[in-house]
């Protein structure tokens, strides 16, 4: 029996990237593996992804990420899509997504994304000045101008895209600057992830403190709610999820579920990991060239990746916000608990009445 849906998060270029962002967690993860950056994906791995994915589920999502997935070249994706179209059965449902730093987007890439219905996520940290504080190449060359040129081409060709920003202390202290820039340039679909700290190093000045993250969420929420009230809504994934949860829907984002989900992250050599945040040697589930999905699932259970993922520290069990917060993603936790617990204890009381107000408008009146 086929499962209903499967998502494969694919790294064709491994950890290779044409930028050297100072907060990049995947560069550090690869550096601490026995074999770090792997060669670009070969045809046998591509074929295993496609054939095993199509055989496993009627509904398949192929999500490309990195490193920087565009480095392998456009021809790889043209072959990938052609192969899927040739092998899929008639009632298959195929979805594509592509997370990129935007540096390589030209007319050909933008045309391809539009033609093949790719949802493109572009990493951009809110405004050129804020973006360039952390996102430069190895020579220190700033990247904002090239990214914005790529975004303009996506818009020109009608490709579907959203913008993903990493929340740092600088962004948290300049929310209005970011908001005015993004909305002023017509960006209505935004995602933000709080910056991760190093797994191995303690920074004297962390990229994002809980205090600054609270500042960020509160001010961003004010702007989001004001836009909604004025009939000009902007999609912010975190706030959208919270409204949906208040209505009774399950969280769309796994970090808000309180427990890890079943994922398959495919490195360029076919190695499978249970989460993009845990592509380390200890978490490797196997290899798609030699293992089937039942074996990969059994290995995930053996290492208790999902079973041990809920936050069980005592303050969480009695917290009044536990049904919304659910203890946070485990990548942001240590033995003392969730790093952004103080953030959420400040944010939820600040926003809850307005979140409930928005949620009520989505419930049909009897």
HELIX and SHEET records of a PDB file:
HELIX    1   1 UNK A   25  UNK A   31  1                                   7    
HELIX    2   2 UNK A   43  UNK A   56  1                                  14    
HELIX    3   3 UNK A   69  UNK A   72  5                                   4    
HELIX    4   4 UNK A   74  UNK A   87  1                                  14    
HELIX    5   5 UNK A  107  UNK A  115  1                                   9    
HELIX    6   6 UNK A  128  UNK A  132  1                                   5    
HELIX    7   7 UNK A  144  UNK A  157  1                                  14    
HELIX    8   8 UNK A  169  UNK A  172  1                                   4    
HELIX    9   9 UNK A  175  UNK A  184  1                                  10    
HELIX   10  10 UNK A  210  UNK A  229  1                                  20    
HELIX   11  11 UNK A  237  UNK A  247  1                                  11    
HELIX   12  12 UNK A  254  UNK A  256  5                                   3    
HELIX   13  13 UNK A  276  UNK A  278  5                                   3    
HELIX   14  14 UNK A  281  UNK A  283  5                                   3    
HELIX   15  15 UNK A  293  UNK A  302  1                                  10    
HELIX   16  16 UNK A  314  UNK A  317  1                                   4    
HELIX   17  17 UNK A  322  UNK A  325  1                                   4    
HELIX   18  18 UNK A  330  UNK A  332  5                                   3    
HELIX   19  19 UNK A  341  UNK A  362  1                                  22    
SHEET    1   A10 UNK A 235  UNK A 236  0                                        
SHEET    2   A10 UNK A 189  UNK A 194  1                                        
SHEET    3   A10 UNK A 160  UNK A 167  1                                        
SHEET    4   A10 UNK A 118  UNK A 123  1                                        
SHEET    5   A10 UNK A  93  UNK A 100  1                                        
SHEET    6   A10 UNK A  57  UNK A  64  1                                        
SHEET    7   A10 UNK A   3  UNK A  10  1                                        
SHEET    8   A10 UNK A 264  UNK A 266  1                                        
SHEET    9   A10 UNK A 271  UNK A 273 -1                                        
SHEET   10   A10 UNK A 284  UNK A 287 -1                                        
SHEET    1   B 2 UNK A 333  UNK A 334  0                                        
SHEET    2   B 2 UNK A 337  UNK A 338 -1                                        
END                                                                             
